[in-house]
Amino acid sequence: MSQHGVGPRAVTRSVAFLTAGVLAVPALAGCGSDDPSGKPLAGQDIQPAPRDRITDGGTLRWAVDSVPDTLNTFQSDADATTTRVAQAVLPSMFRMNTSGRPERNPDYLESAEVVDTEPKQVVLYKLNQQAVWSDGREIGAADFAAQWRALSGKDTAYWTARNAGYERIQKIERGDSALEVRVTFGRPYADWRSLFSPLYPKDVMGTPDSFNDGARKKLKVTAGPFTVRKVDRDDERVTLTRNPRWWGEPAKLSEIELRAVPRDKRAAALAAGTLDLAEIDPSAARRITVAARPSSSTSPLMGPGADRSAADSLHSWAVANGSDEDAADEETVARKKLRKAVAKYARQQQALKGFEVRKSLEPAYTQLALNGAEGPLADERVRRAVARALDRKELAKAVLEPLGLPAVPVGSHLALSGQAAYADNSGALGGQDTKEAQALLADAGWVRGGPVEEQKKKEKAAGSEAEKTDGGSGEKPDDDGTYVVGEDDKAHRGPDPAGHLAQDGKQYKPHQGGVPGAYAPRGTAAPANQESARLAKNGKPLTLRFVLPSGPGSQTLRTVADRISRMLERVGIGTEISKVSDESYFKDHIASGQYDLALYSWPATAFPATDARPVYAKPVPAADGSLNVEQNYTRVGTDQVDQLFDEAVATLDEDESRSLIRKADSRIWAAAGSIPLFQRPQLLAARKNLVNTGAFGFGTPVYEDMGFLKKGMKPASGPSAKGSATP
């Protein structure tokens, strides 16, 4: 779940370790207490305002992670910015509401429903009669058919990321009028609403050349409130401008500039006045919150020199005014630099008063991934023990509570609270239970204090030395290498012949009385806390490689990893944290399986039967002998889970489909290949007079309603006009 974004439905689910996620039903399930889907844990925070209070015109400068390599969302290198552009300039038959559920987009569809199920499933789309491409041509069946042929997987000349859903279509034809499109499926498809969102014109989808290359750097024909004016890779920005042929509510903004700004540079860019909206990390959010306080533009706990104590400052002054001229000159220069940095920080804080933090929860969750392909985690009992060692509530609180967001652990791999398929199925695995974790590890053959190869060598060397000094008594440990410290020995913990430290500073002498074996082997120190002693098996300690990204935006993940490591240590599992560059983190480690434990995020989806299957499908051998894991980077899967996904995607009974998805999730929990932890925080810095945009949560942005308040106007207190009502 990079900084990778949430791609469209036909694109492979994007992985995100720091993601910026985005993600006929006769009746959707309600949000009552008897509905396991519940309600979203956090709503939108977009400063809603009616259109008549918004200025006509203006440019929104919006930070993004990158200028996209392609504007074709169905290609493998599409990213979050590709999706953002597509949302603003292309048709989507369905969009997400604030509960993460699909709803018909009236700008393009008058209706869409299943009109036949026998002998084949047929969906009839009735298009908005005003819907036209920017070249004046009506949107119609020819565009639907071209997209189906390009994404069906039958023509390998199209460089598509995935053909999910489109391969089930048998034919597409015009209905009774040019505004009707009939889609006939060869096999039943429950997630038909996932298709044709976005919809590209036949000019893009019509040939492999136009699909592969034509839409990478420009989109000549569009059909949204905005159109693509320029993609400038040198200046690192994408400029969108009003579409003069847009038939819906006209866009309030004249332009939207998507500017590539690194996340650790965004606070400075906001203060410099070059951005109006930016997703930010918690440290930048704290800066903006502090700046908004009337008492001071700076904080003694933040900014340059915040870590200097009074003693440090006094020492600095003394050195700068001391007799050592070289040291004084050096310190004077350092003090001047610090004063300049403090002054710059203060100016930035003053400028940040014009912004506010809008916060929600992303439609994505962070998980602990356990690589089950090899090593200790290939044993399901060890994976389950890792899961039972975790206090997921504590981890959620550590990340979300300081931000004022609901600190509730995620209970599903396949949906988030508020979505139709959500139910807390974590009970299939069980909650935090140290004793159960220890029992699972013992059953798998991992024992406390078991010998490891290095320990054996040290014991042998220390034992030989002890024989020389103690007259060669020949005392040896038990055959299994374990040791026990009796009650009478506790007062004698002191430096042994190998030089271990004592509590009382006395020389260690092994106790000779009591039960045979009730003393440590010579040269071995008694552990201070035997309960946390490392487990071992077959001469090897139970140590897992924990791979993490090292970039400036990864501090939250590293904090979570430290807490997880301490939790695992309590049950005897060691971790070796390996920090790697953001660029190689996913490609060279997660996707290639070079890790034991890792943290990354998956986006939520309204169509889990389609989108989540490749993430949890059982790996199968490929023709060349390699293992085809699709997107199942934990390499853990079962035939039963695959079967439940297949059944869920093929039934048109929505209640039955949701039930099958929830059963699949229970089996995924039980296999313990990945452990959902918490929904990712979504923090946006927005100029205070910028409305109808910010932290969107599940909802698809309504680009034509974004804009700046007229002078003297205030935003509304209620929800925005479109797509904001929770069912």
Wavefront OBJ file of the C-alpha trace (Angstrom):
o trace
v 0.000 0.000 0.000
v 5.761 4.698 -2.613
v 5.907 7.419 -2.428
v 3.581 5.613 -4.586
v 0.055 6.733 -5.210
v -3.228 4.990 -5.561
v -3.679 4.083 -9.167
v -6.928 3.591 -11.040
v -8.839 0.380 -10.865
v -7.241 -1.255 -13.910
v -3.762 -0.456 -12.708
v -1.866 -2.664 -10.357
v -2.480 -1.634 -6.791
v 0.290 0.795 -5.962
v 2.533 0.197 -2.987
v 3.185 3.080 -0.657
v 5.523 3.195 2.213
v 4.763 6.935 2.503
v 1.881 7.159 0.268
v -0.318 9.904 -0.793
v -3.283 7.780 -1.274
v -6.276 8.467 -3.255
v -8.277 5.830 -4.027
v -26.277 -1.362 -10.295
v -25.915 -1.021 -6.488
v -29.659 -0.799 -5.780
v -28.902 0.235 -2.204
v -25.735 0.617 -0.215
v -25.477 -0.763 3.284
v -26.307 1.732 5.979
v -24.025 3.026 8.692
v -26.048 1.715 11.596
v -24.603 -0.022 14.627
v -25.638 -3.425 13.231
v -23.532 -2.871 10.135
v -19.987 -4.234 10.612
v -18.707 -1.744 8.051
v -19.271 1.043 10.595
v -18.437 4.643 9.764
v -15.224 6.280 8.538
v -12.957 6.945 11.508
v -12.371 10.506 10.306
v -14.282 12.685 7.888
v -13.122 15.088 5.213
v -11.416 18.308 6.251
v -11.635 20.510 3.156
v -13.048 23.845 4.447
v -16.325 23.532 2.499
v -17.857 26.653 0.985
v -20.723 27.294 -1.447
v -19.701 28.352 -4.921
v -21.193 31.834 -4.641
v -18.640 32.708 -1.948
v -15.670 31.739 -4.117
v -13.647 34.086 -6.313
v -13.867 33.458 -10.039
v -10.266 32.874 -11.098
v -6.910 32.376 -9.466
v -4.156 29.763 -9.593
v -3.862 26.939 -7.079
v -0.226 25.914 -6.556
v -0.367 22.338 -5.280
v 2.692 20.326 -4.195
v 3.140 16.838 -5.639
v 5.891 14.271 -5.273
v 6.909 14.273 -8.918
v 6.090 15.274 -12.457
v 4.689 11.999 -13.806
v 6.564 9.933 -16.367
v 3.234 9.180 -18.038
v -0.259 10.659 -18.168
v -1.665 7.209 -18.989
v -2.940 5.813 -15.699
v -3.045 2.295 -17.137
v 0.735 2.048 -17.540
v 3.037 0.544 -14.946
v 4.971 3.740 -14.230
v 1.879 5.833 -13.515
v 2.006 7.494 -10.110
v -0.132 9.560 -7.741
v 0.261 12.687 -9.865
v -0.908 10.762 -12.937
v -4.069 9.909 -11.026
v -4.551 13.495 -9.842
v -4.333 14.797 -13.405
v -6.751 12.124 -14.653
v -9.301 13.029 -11.968
v -9.297 16.646 -13.132
v -9.306 16.172 -16.905
v -10.910 12.802 -17.774
v -14.317 11.173 -17.336
v -14.956 8.738 -14.485
v -18.206 6.829 -14.563
v -18.075 6.333 -10.813
v -16.255 8.182 -8.066
v -15.739 7.570 -4.353
v -17.916 9.223 -1.725
v -16.716 10.095 1.766
v -17.338 6.524 2.948
v -15.117 5.073 0.240
v -18.020 3.639 -1.710
v -18.607 4.073 -5.447
v -21.318 6.457 -6.567
v -22.499 7.391 -10.049
v -20.899 10.535 -11.419
v -23.835 12.565 -12.792
v -21.563 14.745 -14.933
v -21.031 11.703 -17.157
v -23.782 9.218 -16.335
v -27.540 9.547 -16.177
v -27.713 5.906 -15.083
v -25.788 2.624 -15.110
v -27.301 -0.696 -14.143
v -27.301 -4.422 -14.776
v -30.203 -5.002 -17.173
v -29.642 -8.731 -17.857
v -27.994 -11.623 -16.068
v -29.064 -14.521 -18.304
v -27.609 -15.807 -20.452
v -24.997 -13.094 -19.931
v -24.516 -10.131 -17.622
v -25.296 -6.903 -19.484
v -24.683 -3.417 -18.107
v -26.418 -0.484 -19.761
v -24.758 2.923 -19.450
v -26.861 5.996 -20.250
v -24.519 8.923 -20.765
v -25.091 12.563 -19.927
v -26.282 14.074 -23.201
v -23.996 17.091 -22.725
v -20.838 15.023 -22.222
v -18.312 15.794 -24.968
v -14.578 15.595 -25.482
v -12.631 18.835 -25.681
v -12.524 18.483 -29.494
v -16.328 18.612 -29.597
v -16.993 14.906 -30.239
v -19.602 13.172 -28.094
v -18.416 10.613 -25.554
v -19.829 7.274 -26.675
v -19.585 3.557 -27.302
v -16.527 3.916 -29.552
v -14.489 5.204 -26.591
v -15.700 2.401 -24.311
v -14.883 -0.216 -26.948
v -11.405 1.170 -27.641
v -10.549 1.105 -23.941
v -11.840 -2.451 -23.593
v -9.745 -3.699 -26.523
v -6.628 -1.964 -25.220
v -6.980 -3.350 -21.697
v -8.451 -6.788 -22.396
v -5.019 -8.407 -22.532
v -5.643 -9.976 -25.934
v -3.255 -7.673 -27.799
v 0.168 -7.802 -26.140
v 1.335 -4.810 -28.174
v -0.410 -2.637 -25.583
v 1.918 -2.000 -22.643
v -0.706 -2.251 -19.937
v -0.118 -2.678 -16.224
v -3.075 -5.006 -15.695
v -6.352 -5.904 -17.388
v -8.455 -6.531 -14.266
v -12.121 -6.697 -15.199
v -11.710 -5.796 -18.862
v -10.769 -9.369 -19.733
v -14.271 -10.466 -18.654
v -16.032 -8.314 -21.261
v -17.356 -10.153 -24.308
v -18.529 -7.222 -26.394
v -19.414 -3.529 -26.306
v -22.027 -1.995 -28.584
v -24.168 1.081 -28.980
v -27.596 0.940 -27.379
v -30.837 2.343 -28.716
v -29.229 5.764 -29.071
v -25.784 7.320 -29.254
v -26.057 8.058 -25.530
v -26.406 4.377 -24.590
v -23.572 1.870 -24.256
v -24.273 -1.857 -23.772
v -21.470 -3.882 -22.188
v -21.890 -7.664 -22.306
v -19.698 -9.771 -20.029
v -18.502 -13.249 -20.941
v -18.274 -14.053 -17.222
v -20.192 -12.438 -14.366
v -18.317 -9.503 -12.866
v -19.355 -8.039 -9.509
v -16.959 -5.079 -9.707
v -18.213 -3.703 -13.036
v -18.380 -0.208 -11.516
v -14.591 -0.211 -11.346
v -14.367 -0.028 -15.147
v -14.059 3.060 -17.380
v -12.827 5.253 -14.523
v -10.982 7.050 -15.915
v -12.129 6.790 -19.522
v -9.666 7.826 -22.232
v -10.720 8.928 -25.737
v -10.442 6.449 -28.592
v -7.593 8.631 -29.918
v -5.464 7.343 -27.019
v -6.765 3.788 -26.758
v -7.268 3.086 -30.458
v -3.769 1.837 -31.367
v -0.796 0.404 -29.450
v 1.394 3.330 -30.532
v -1.018 5.978 -29.274
v -1.568 4.020 -26.041
v 2.099 3.329 -25.380
v 3.553 6.704 -26.330
v 0.866 9.187 -27.300
v -0.466 9.845 -23.795
v 2.787 9.759 -21.891
v 3.714 13.434 -22.158
v 0.477 15.115 -23.235
v -3.266 14.648 -23.503
v -4.589 16.398 -26.587
v -8.209 15.449 -25.942
v -9.826 15.571 -22.494
v -13.301 15.798 -20.952
v -13.173 17.239 -17.450
v -13.449 20.646 -15.791
v -9.755 21.153 -16.582
v -7.477 20.285 -19.461
v -3.706 19.732 -19.609
v -2.012 22.900 -20.845
v 1.627 21.981 -20.242
v 3.872 19.320 -18.728
v 7.183 21.017 -17.942
v 9.754 18.544 -16.709
v 12.515 21.159 -16.565
v 10.484 23.439 -14.307
v 8.971 20.386 -12.579
v 5.334 21.323 -12.889
v 2.123 20.298 -14.648
v -0.276 23.113 -15.519
v -4.010 22.464 -15.817
v -6.329 25.127 -17.159
v -10.113 25.497 -17.466
v -11.742 23.400 -20.156
v -13.900 25.777 -22.264
v -16.065 22.849 -23.437
v -16.868 21.655 -19.914
v -20.640 21.307 -19.566
v -20.828 21.042 -15.793
v -20.409 23.719 -13.149
v -17.530 25.881 -14.468
v -14.251 25.595 -12.618
v -13.745 28.411 -10.129
v -9.969 28.344 -10.535
v -8.347 29.531 -13.740
v -5.406 27.173 -13.304
v -4.025 24.424 -11.131
v -0.242 24.107 -11.009
v 0.995 20.756 -9.732
v 4.526 21.534 -8.540
v 7.059 18.842 -7.664
v 8.443 19.743 -4.236
v 10.280 17.291 -1.952
v 8.374 16.680 1.262
v 11.155 17.972 3.490
v 11.186 21.259 1.514
v 7.463 21.970 1.626
v 7.319 23.953 4.865
v 9.923 26.354 3.475
v 8.085 26.572 0.129
v 4.808 27.372 1.906
v 6.533 30.084 3.937
v 8.136 31.497 0.784
v 4.698 31.891 -0.786
v 5.296 29.481 -3.686
v 2.664 26.934 -2.603
v -0.969 27.142 -1.537
v -1.599 23.459 -0.742
v 0.760 20.657 0.246
v 0.647 17.304 1.928
v 3.075 17.550 4.847
v 4.684 15.409 7.518
v 3.938 15.715 11.266
v 6.932 17.981 11.956
v 5.752 20.543 9.382
v 2.235 20.277 10.783
v 3.585 21.143 14.226
v 5.353 24.202 12.809
v 2.115 25.509 11.291
v 0.175 24.795 14.473
v 2.759 26.660 16.573
v 2.787 29.577 14.110
v -0.974 29.958 14.516
v -0.642 30.608 18.247
v -1.012 34.285 19.085
v 1.678 34.296 21.769
v 4.754 33.756 19.606
v 5.902 33.025 16.098
v 8.538 30.630 17.359
v 8.762 27.894 19.935
v 11.673 27.194 22.289
v 11.259 23.530 21.470
v 11.449 23.946 17.688
v 13.750 25.450 15.089
v 17.514 26.056 14.967
v 19.202 25.815 18.334
v 16.153 24.266 20.028
v 18.301 21.444 21.354
v 20.802 23.812 23.011
v 20.621 24.015 26.771
v 21.404 27.089 28.839
v 24.738 25.494 29.661
v 25.465 25.056 25.939
v 24.708 28.721 25.291
v 26.897 29.837 28.190
v 29.739 27.635 26.988
v 29.388 29.048 23.466
v 29.592 32.611 24.796
v 32.622 31.734 26.906
v 34.468 30.218 23.956
v 33.611 33.146 21.687
v 34.994 35.567 24.278
v 37.882 33.408 25.476
v 41.629 33.745 25.102
v 41.984 31.048 22.428
v 41.700 33.250 19.352
v 41.238 30.427 16.836
v 38.494 28.810 18.908
v 36.899 32.205 19.525
v 36.833 33.037 15.817
v 35.342 29.664 14.943
v 32.690 29.958 17.652
v 31.855 33.535 16.628
v 31.219 32.397 13.054
v 29.041 29.543 14.326
v 27.054 31.926 16.527
v 26.439 34.282 13.594
v 25.213 31.374 11.459
v 22.896 30.285 14.249
v 21.491 33.798 14.652
v 20.818 33.976 10.909
v 19.137 30.567 10.977
v 16.982 31.584 13.950
v 15.987 34.820 12.201
v 15.129 32.931 8.995
v 13.094 30.409 10.974
v 11.214 33.237 12.719
v 10.380 34.846 9.356
v 9.118 31.524 8.066
v 6.981 31.039 11.159
v 5.453 34.473 10.609
v 4.625 33.560 7.000
v 3.127 30.213 8.069
v 0.455 32.072 10.044
v -1.430 32.299 6.754
v -1.851 28.511 6.630
v -3.755 25.898 8.562
v -3.473 22.124 8.890
v -6.366 20.104 7.508
v -6.290 16.524 8.647
v -8.063 13.252 8.100
v -7.102 9.631 7.545
v -5.858 8.479 4.163
v -7.708 5.733 2.292
v -4.660 3.568 3.005
v -3.272 1.558 5.903
v 0.212 0.766 7.147
v 0.996 -2.898 7.685
v 3.798 -5.040 9.024
v 4.773 -7.408 6.213
v 6.260 -10.807 7.101
v 8.197 -12.536 4.336
v 7.043 -16.150 4.434
v 9.188 -17.384 1.553
v 12.142 -18.565 3.623
v 13.828 -18.370 6.994
v 12.038 -18.505 10.352
v 8.938 -16.772 8.983
v 8.304 -19.596 6.524
v 6.833 -21.314 9.594
v 3.263 -20.114 10.127
v 3.664 -20.564 13.886
v 6.486 -18.020 13.968
v 4.491 -15.547 11.880
v 1.538 -15.937 14.214
v 3.824 -15.473 17.206
v 5.118 -12.200 15.748
v 1.533 -11.038 15.305
v 0.509 -12.045 18.834
v 3.491 -10.155 20.260
v 2.269 -6.867 18.795
v 0.122 -4.381 20.671
v -1.558 -2.805 17.650
v -3.512 -0.354 19.791
v -0.273 1.015 21.230
v 1.203 1.413 17.740
v -1.881 3.235 16.471
v -1.849 5.543 19.491
v 1.826 6.356 19.027
v 1.241 7.577 15.464
v -2.273 9.034 15.468
v -2.998 10.292 18.973
v -0.410 13.131 18.884
v -2.090 14.337 15.674
v -5.548 14.398 17.220
v -6.756 11.585 14.953
v -8.704 8.451 15.971
v -6.174 5.860 17.122
v -8.029 2.698 16.103
v -6.174 -0.341 14.705
v -7.277 -1.513 11.267
v -9.257 -4.746 11.449
v -9.232 -5.766 7.781
v -6.768 -6.265 4.943
v -9.419 -5.615 2.306
v -11.344 -2.509 3.386
v -11.350 0.307 5.907
v -13.981 1.351 8.404
v -16.942 2.857 6.569
v -16.460 0.876 3.381
v -19.071 -1.692 2.430
v -16.759 -4.720 2.745
v -15.249 -3.714 6.086
v -15.475 -5.919 9.153
v -12.950 -6.392 11.938
v -11.706 -9.919 11.302
v -8.551 -9.692 13.424
v -10.106 -12.172 15.847
v -9.191 -14.908 13.376
v -5.612 -14.406 14.530
v -6.097 -12.948 17.994
v -4.856 -9.923 19.845
v -1.703 -9.257 21.826
v -0.871 -12.239 24.024
v 2.704 -12.744 25.199
v 2.113 -16.241 26.576
v 0.440 -17.415 23.381
v 3.293 -15.970 21.306
v 5.829 -17.797 23.464
v 3.862 -21.044 23.219
v 3.758 -20.806 19.421
v 7.505 -20.238 19.282
v 8.175 -23.154 21.622
v 5.969 -25.379 19.480
v 8.041 -24.330 16.470
v 11.224 -25.449 18.254
v 12.593 -22.077 19.353
v 13.826 -22.249 22.949
v 15.171 -19.639 25.358
v 18.852 -19.726 26.147
v 19.482 -22.275 23.416
v 23.056 -22.425 22.128
v 24.184 -20.369 19.175
v 27.407 -20.914 17.333
v 29.220 -17.824 18.627
v 28.091 -18.555 22.154
v 29.457 -22.093 21.903
v 32.867 -20.798 20.824
v 32.974 -18.270 23.653
v 31.930 -20.900 26.187
v 34.570 -23.301 24.958
v 37.308 -20.674 25.128
v 36.166 -19.442 28.537
v 35.864 -23.004 29.807
v 39.431 -23.832 28.792
v 40.700 -20.742 30.599
v 38.672 -21.670 33.690
v 40.235 -25.137 33.792
v 43.660 -23.529 33.930
v 42.758 -21.126 36.748
v 40.534 -23.443 38.794
v 42.612 -26.561 38.617
v 40.729 -28.229 35.802
v 37.621 -29.277 37.667
v 36.095 -30.239 34.347
v 32.615 -28.933 35.167
v 30.512 -28.696 32.000
v 27.071 -27.401 31.085
v 24.180 -29.714 30.397
v 24.192 -31.424 27.038
v 21.744 -28.914 25.586
v 23.890 -25.974 26.634
v 21.226 -24.425 28.831
v 21.856 -22.931 32.209
v 19.800 -22.301 35.294
v 20.526 -19.872 38.107
v 19.309 -21.080 41.501
v 17.977 -18.862 44.278
v 21.229 -19.207 46.203
v 23.207 -17.938 43.241
v 21.441 -14.583 42.893
v 23.622 -12.904 45.501
v 26.813 -14.070 43.800
v 26.432 -12.410 40.396
v 29.858 -10.873 39.933
v 32.664 -10.713 37.408
v 33.252 -14.236 36.169
v 36.552 -15.423 34.677
v 35.437 -13.975 31.343
v 35.125 -10.502 32.858
v 31.351 -10.047 33.087
v 30.160 -7.225 35.331
v 28.621 -7.829 38.724
v 25.839 -6.207 40.659
v 27.868 -6.187 43.886
v 31.391 -6.005 42.421
v 32.387 -9.386 43.879
v 34.151 -12.195 42.094
v 31.745 -14.819 40.749
v 32.059 -18.325 42.186
v 29.737 -21.061 40.957
v 27.439 -22.486 43.593
v 28.391 -26.097 44.285
v 25.339 -27.250 46.184
v 21.682 -27.776 45.378
v 20.194 -29.417 42.353
v 22.695 -30.692 39.767
v 22.854 -28.318 36.846
v 21.520 -25.407 38.897
v 24.411 -23.175 37.959
v 25.722 -21.468 34.888
v 28.408 -23.039 32.724
v 31.797 -21.533 33.409
v 32.385 -18.311 31.507
v 28.686 -17.552 31.065
v 27.079 -14.590 32.757
v 23.633 -15.009 34.247
v 21.181 -12.901 32.219
v 19.775 -9.846 33.900
v 16.325 -10.654 32.499
v 15.928 -14.245 31.488
v 12.375 -13.600 30.293
v 13.723 -11.553 27.359
v 16.550 -13.952 26.509
v 16.914 -14.523 22.780
v 15.426 -17.704 21.339
v 17.529 -20.105 19.329
v 17.130 -23.238 17.233
v 19.693 -25.544 15.630
v 22.506 -23.302 16.776
v 21.038 -20.108 15.336
v 19.354 -17.228 17.162
v 15.887 -16.056 16.189
v 16.808 -12.742 14.602
v 14.754 -11.115 11.847
v 15.999 -8.545 9.353
v 13.770 -5.470 9.579
v 14.192 -3.328 6.437
v 13.174 0.338 6.523
v 13.509 3.367 4.221
v 16.018 5.999 5.298
v 14.546 9.105 3.654
v 13.602 12.264 5.555
v 9.886 11.447 5.376
v 10.261 8.018 6.950
v 10.657 8.999 10.588
v 7.184 7.755 11.519
v 7.937 4.319 10.087
v 11.226 4.172 11.962
v 9.493 5.107 15.212
v 6.925 2.353 14.671
v 9.694 -0.116 13.822
v 11.516 0.665 17.072
v 8.370 -0.023 19.061
v 7.732 -3.255 17.183
v 11.305 -4.380 17.842
v 10.852 -3.844 21.572
v 7.600 -5.800 21.534
v 9.268 -8.706 19.741
v 12.232 -8.619 22.102
v 9.869 -9.334 25.004
v 9.029 -12.740 23.532
v 12.625 -13.519 22.550
v 12.636 -12.441 18.911
v 15.553 -10.268 17.883
v 15.541 -7.769 15.047
v 18.305 -6.254 12.962
v 17.099 -2.956 11.521
v 18.519 -2.216 8.093
v 17.925 1.271 6.674
v 18.096 1.559 2.901
v 17.545 4.398 0.449
v 13.999 5.256 -0.550
v 14.870 4.519 -4.183
v 15.916 0.930 -3.504
v 13.604 0.178 -0.590
v 10.760 -1.261 -2.564
v 12.384 -2.420 -5.792
v 15.476 -4.041 -4.314
v 14.040 -5.306 -1.038
v 10.261 -5.599 -0.785
v 9.451 -6.699 -4.338
v 12.506 -8.955 -4.532
v 11.884 -10.536 -1.129
v 15.122 -9.353 0.501
v 13.670 -8.803 3.970
v 12.052 -10.572 6.911
v 9.994 -7.688 8.275
v 9.026 -4.440 6.548
v 6.559 -1.591 6.875
v 4.689 -0.256 3.896
v 1.147 0.798 3.039
v -1.633 -0.437 0.799
v -4.365 1.828 -0.558
v -7.948 0.959 0.277
v -10.221 0.087 -2.614
v -13.955 -0.045 -3.149
v -13.380 -3.155 -5.268
v -11.368 -5.624 -3.148
v -12.442 -8.726 -5.081
v -10.654 -7.282 -8.109
v -7.911 -5.098 -6.697
v -6.820 -7.088 -3.654
v -6.633 -10.522 -5.253
v -3.121 -10.082 -6.727
v -1.911 -8.816 -3.338
v -2.971 -11.979 -1.506
v -3.020 -14.617 -4.265
v -1.042 -17.769 -3.611
v 2.305 -17.563 -5.455
v 2.603 -20.080 -8.290
v 5.614 -21.351 -10.264
v 6.105 -19.553 -13.577
v 7.053 -21.245 -16.837
v 10.723 -20.325 -16.364
v 10.840 -21.936 -12.926
v 10.628 -18.692 -10.977
v 7.850 -17.934 -8.530
v 5.097 -15.658 -9.795
v 4.028 -13.664 -6.761
v 2.024 -10.955 -8.617
v 1.853 -8.332 -5.839
v 1.938 -10.760 -2.948
v 5.285 -9.572 -1.626
v 4.939 -11.558 1.608
v 4.800 -14.772 -0.482
v 2.045 -16.090 1.830
v -1.164 -17.346 0.248
v -3.652 -20.218 0.233
v -5.894 -21.922 -2.305
v -8.881 -21.183 -0.094
v -8.291 -17.427 -0.170
v -7.942 -17.536 -3.966
v -11.207 -19.449 -4.249
v -13.073 -16.966 -2.053
v -11.819 -14.052 -4.189
v -12.909 -15.860 -7.355
v -16.368 -16.494 -5.939
v -16.736 -12.926 -4.671
v -15.883 -11.334 -8.019
v -18.269 -13.637 -9.900
v -21.453 -13.137 -7.860
v -23.824 -10.266 -8.548
v -25.483 -10.652 -5.152
v -23.807 -7.843 -3.242
v -24.524 -9.219 0.221
v -23.039 -12.565 -0.750
v -20.026 -10.906 -2.367
v -19.309 -8.880 0.800
v -19.679 -12.019 2.922
v -17.145 -13.861 0.763
v -14.710 -10.924 0.962
v -14.952 -10.922 4.755
v -14.345 -14.682 4.859
v -11.280 -14.222 2.655
v -10.012 -11.554 5.017
v -10.390 -13.898 8.003
v -8.256 -16.495 6.206
v -5.657 -13.839 5.371
v -5.484 -12.854 9.049
v -5.060 -16.502 10.064
v -2.153 -16.990 7.639
v -0.351 -14.015 9.268
v 1.518 -12.875 6.195
v 0.781 -9.237 6.911
v -0.568 -7.451 9.955
v -2.615 -4.264 9.364
v -1.672 -1.649 11.944
v -3.334 1.730 11.461
v -4.873 3.984 8.854
v -2.328 6.473 7.586
v -2.652 10.091 8.732
v -3.462 12.627 6.036
v -2.079 16.084 6.797
v -2.505 18.981 4.386
v -1.213 22.513 4.791
v -3.669 24.863 3.092
v -3.862 28.611 2.722
v -6.646 29.738 5.055
v -8.787 31.270 2.312
v -8.533 28.180 0.095
v -11.775 26.180 0.175
v -13.248 22.855 -0.930
v -9.859 21.207 -0.855
v -7.510 19.707 1.702
v -7.671 16.331 3.421
v -10.199 14.474 1.254
v -10.187 11.179 3.154
v -11.996 8.616 1.011
v -13.735 11.123 -1.250
v -12.760 11.933 -4.816
v -11.889 15.662 -5.116
v -14.373 17.928 -6.880
v -11.926 20.060 -8.834
v -14.400 22.563 -10.243
v -15.441 23.658 -6.730
v -11.928 24.426 -5.495
v -10.997 28.070 -5.134
v -10.256 31.089 -2.953
v -12.856 32.861 -0.841
v -14.019 36.292 -1.863
v -12.842 39.019 0.477
v -14.982 39.236 3.578
v -16.584 35.841 2.940
v -16.466 32.930 5.356
v -16.605 29.214 4.532
v -19.716 27.186 5.273
v -20.047 25.172 8.449
v -21.692 22.219 6.742
v -20.458 19.687 4.152
v -19.535 20.720 0.643
v -22.089 20.433 -2.089
v -20.867 17.310 -3.890
v -20.151 13.789 -2.742
v -19.879 14.553 0.943
v -22.905 12.900 2.501
v -22.214 9.751 4.457
v -24.846 7.063 3.858
l 2 3 4 5 6 7 8 9 10 11 12 13 14 15 16 17 18 19 20 21 22 23
l 24 25 26 27 28 29 30 31 32 33 34 35 36 37 38 39 40 41 42 43 44 45 46 47 48 49 50 51 52 53 54 55 56 57 58 59 60 61 62 63 64 65 66 67 68 69 70 71 72 73 74 75 76 77 78 79 80 81 82 83 84 85 86 87 88 89 90 91 92 93 94 95 96 97 98 99 100 101 102 103 104 105 106 107 108 109 110 111 112 113 114 115 116 117 118 119 120 121 122 123 124 125 126 127 128 129 130 131 132 133 134 135 136 137 138 139 140 141 142 143 144 145 146 147 148 149 150 151 152 153 154 155 156 157 158 159 160 161 162 163 164 165 166 167 168 169 170 171 172 173 174 175 176 177 178 179 180 181 182 183 184 185 186 187 188 189 190 191 192 193 194 195 196 197 198 199 200 201 202 203 204 205 206 207 208 209 210 211 212 213 214 215 216 217 218 219 220 221 222 223 224 225 226 227 228 229 230 231 232 233 234 235 236 237 238 239 240 241 242 243 244 245 246 247 248 249 250 251 252 253 254 255 256 257 258 259 260 261 262 263 264 265 266 267 268 269 270 271 272 273 274 275 276 277 278 279 280 281 282 283 284 285 286 287 288 289 290 291 292 293 294 295 296 297 298 299 300 301 302 303 304 305 306 307 308 309 310 311 312 313 314 315 316 317 318 319 320 321 322 323 324 325 326 327 328 329 330 331 332 333 334 335 336 337 338 339 340 341 342 343 344 345 346 347 348 349 350 351 352 353 354 355 356 357 358 359 360 361 362 363 364 365 366 367 368 369 370 371 372 373 374 375 376 377 378 379 380 381 382 383 384 385 386 387 388 389 390 391 392 393 394 395 396 397 398 399 400 401 402 403 404 405 406 407 408 409 410 411 412 413 414 415 416 417 418 419 420 421 422 423 424 425 426 427 428 429 430 431 432 433 434 435 436 437 438 439 440 441 442 443 444 445 446 447 448 449 450 451 452 453 454 455 456 457 458 459 460 461 462 463 464 465 466 467 468 469 470 471 472 473 474 475 476 477 478 479 480 481 482 483 484 485 486 487 488 489 490 491 492 493 494 495 496 497 498 499 500 501 502 503 504 505 506 507 508 509 510 511 512 513 514 515 516 517 518 519 520 521 522 523 524 525 526 527 528 529 530 531 532 533 534 535 536 537 538 539 540 541 542 543 544 545 546 547 548 549 550 551 552 553 554 555 556 557 558 559 560 561 562 563 564 565 566 567 568 569 570 571 572 573 574 575 576 577 578 579 580 581 582 583 584 585 586 587 588 589 590 591 592 593 594 595 596 597 598 599 600 601 602 603 604 605 606 607 608 609 610 611 612 613 614 615 616 617 618 619 620 621 622 623 624 625 626 627 628 629 630 631 632 633 634 635 636 637 638 639 640 641 642 643 644 645 646 647 648 649 650 651 652 653 654 655 656 657 658 659 660 661 662 663 664 665 666 667 668 669 670 671 672 673 674 675 676 677 678 679 680 681 682 683 684 685 686 687 688 689 690 691 692 693 694 695 696 697 698 699 700 701 702 703 704 705 706 707 708 709 710 711 712 713 714 715 716 717 718 719 720 721 722 723 724 725 726 727
